[in-house]
């Protein structure tokens, strides 16, 4: 992997700028949009970081700096955002090959494997980003982990509603040695089950330690009847742009 650090210039050493996490996300997103060229079919990601990239693409289209862009959104939320910005949209049925996808991630390990889907759109994200020639992932430095699951936060698995407790139990047992806890994702005061754009539930897996070989883990998860897809994006990102207090780090496969 190649990596480069881009340090932003400061007009004066006496001026200190405190960047928020959202500022860092925006910096990474704008850098990613530099990879976009007129005439491209673009995968439009979902989430707080990807939102900045979609906004920027819409802005460049309005300015005439980008032309003939076709966007393929990875969620209904991104679809609505793109429509509001006037970005022309299509789907994988009409454009099965995507030139470039830009999206965020919840975790990035040292080998550029990702965890995605805490926003709930992992299935469509994986479909679109699996069809692209280049996938640029944008994150702030808080998303970097030593191993997948290392943040202690959710690794999402989309499951069908039918007997979801049974499926969740099998998932938890699968990673028993990693101290796995499986929880149904809920929302609101009434703790209603979260429903994806595809009408499915999400079971979030929490690990106390590494789950080992990720490809073996991936196959084991997908072999459980009732599982639709999981949030590990293995060997998919071609470039990861990390925004931190010291600037941008660009990592390439």
N, C-alpha and C positions, 0 to 999 in steps of 0.2 A: 504494500500500500504506500502511496505517496502522500505527503502532508506538507502544507505550507501555511505559515502564519502571516496574516495581513493585519498590520497594526494601523489603526486610524490615526491620521495626523492631528495634532493638537495645536491650535493657534498660539497657545501660551502655556508654559509649564505651570504658571500660577493659577490656571483655571482648572478646577477639578469637576468632572461631569459624572454624576452618579446615574448609572443606567439601570432601569428597572428590568425585570424579567421580560416584560412585553417589549421593551426597547430592543433587547437582545434578539428576540424572536423576529422583530421587524427587520433588523440589520441582516440576519441570516436569510430571511425571505427575499429581500431586495437583491442580495447577492445571487441567489438561486435564479431569479428572473433574468439575470444577465445571460443565462444559457438559452433563453427562449429566442427563436428566430421567426421571422414572418413565414407563413405557410405551414407551420407545424400543427400537428394534432397533439394536444396537450392533455395529460391526465391532471385533473384539478383535485388536490387533496382536501381533507377535512380536518378541522380543528383550529385552535387559536393561532398557531404558527402559519399553517397553510392559508388561513384567511388573509393574512397580510400579502402573501404571494398572489392570490387571486385578485385582491384589490389593486395591486401594482400592475398586473396584466391588463385589467380593465382600464387603468389610467393610461397606460402606453398605447392601447388601442384608440382611446379617445384623442390622444395627442397625434395619432397617425404614425407613431414610431414603430408600431407593430401592425401588420395587416394579414388578412386571410388566416386567422387563427381559428381552430376548431377545438373546443374544450369538451372533455369527457369527465363529468363530475362523479365523485365517489360517494355522494350522499344526497339526499333530498335537500339538506341544508345548504350544501355547496351549490347545488342546482339553482336554488332560489337566489343565492348571492350572485352567481354568474349572470343569471337573467337580469337582475337589477342593475348590473354593470354593463349590459349589452354585449356580453361575450357570446358568440355563436356556439351552440352546443350540438352534440351528437351522442352516439353510443358505440359500444364495441361491435354490435351487429353490423353497423355501417362502416366502422373503422377498426378492424381487428388488430391493426398494428399502430401503436402509439409512439410518437417520436420521443417524447419526454414527459415524465411525470414529476411533479413537485409536491412533496408532502412532508409533514412532521413525523415525529416518533415519540414514544413514551420512554423508551430506553434504547441506547446504542452501546453495544459491547466493543471490545478492542478490534474485533474482526468485521465490524460494520454490520453485524446481525442486529435486527431491530425487534422491539416489542411495540406493537401498534394496536389500537382498538379501544383504548380507554374512553374515547369519544363515541364508541359504538358502531363504527363504520368499517370494521376490519374486513368483512367479506368483499364488499365492493372495492375497497382499497386494494386488496390482494388481486382481484380480477384485473383491475385496470393497470396496476403497477407490475403485474406479471406479464402484461402484454406490451410493455414499453421497451424501447431500445436503450433508454437511459433513464435512471431513476435517481433524482437528486433529493436527498433527505435533508431537512433543515431543522436544527435544534439549538437550544441554548445549552450551556455547559452542565446544567443541573441534570440533564438526561443521560450523561455518560455513566456507565456502570462497568464493574469488573467482569460480570457475567450476567446472562439473561436471567431476570428475576431478582437481580442484585439490589434493586431499589426497595425491595420489600413491598412494593405496590402491585397492583393487579396485572396478571397475564390473562387476557380475556379469551374465552372460548365461546363461540356462537353455537347454540344447541337448539334443537327443535323443542317446542313446548311439551309435547307428549312425554310423560314420565321424566321430566327434567331432573327430579330428585335422584332417580336411579342413575341417570347419566352423570350427574354431579358426584355421586358416590363413587362411581367407577373412575372418574378423573382424579378424585382425591386419593383413592387407593393406588392408582398408577404411580403417584409420586410420594408415596408414604415415607420413603427413606429421606426425602428432601423436606420433610415436615410440612407437606402441602395442606392447605385449608382451602376448600372450595365453597364459594358463596354465590348465591343468586344475586345478580345486580338488581337493585330496586331504586325507586326515586320517590320523592314527595313525602309528606308527613304520614301518609297511609302505607308507605313502603310497598307501593304497587310494583310488580315486575317491570323492569325496563324492556321495551320491545324495540327491536331493530327495524330498520327500513324494510327488511325482508320478512317481518312478522315473526321473528324468532326471539328467544331469550339469550342472555349472556350469563355464563358462569365464570366468575373471576377466580383465578387460582393465585394463591399467595404462598411463596416458597421461603423457607428459613435458610436453605442453602442451595447450592448449584444442583441442577437436574442432570448434569453430565452431558453426554453426546446429544446435541440439539436435533440432529437429523433422526436419530433413533427415537427421541422424545416426540418429535413431530409425527412420525409414522404411527407411533403407539396411540397418540391422541386421535388421529384421523381414522384409525381402525376401530374406534368405539362407535357402535351404531347409536345414532342420536346426535353425534357431533357433526356440525356443518363445516366449521373452519376454526382455526386458532389464530392468535395474534402474533405468533413468531414469524417474522419475515426474514428468512435465511438466505444469504447470498443474493439478495435482490437489489440492494442499494449499490449504485455504481459510484456515487459521490455523496459524502456527508459533509455538510457545512455546519460548523459549530461556532456559535457566537458566545464570546466570553468577555470579561472585563478588559482583557488585553488585546482584543481584536477578534478577527475571524480565523479559524483554522479550517482548511479545506483538505479533506481526506479522500483519496481516490483509490478504487480497487485496482 
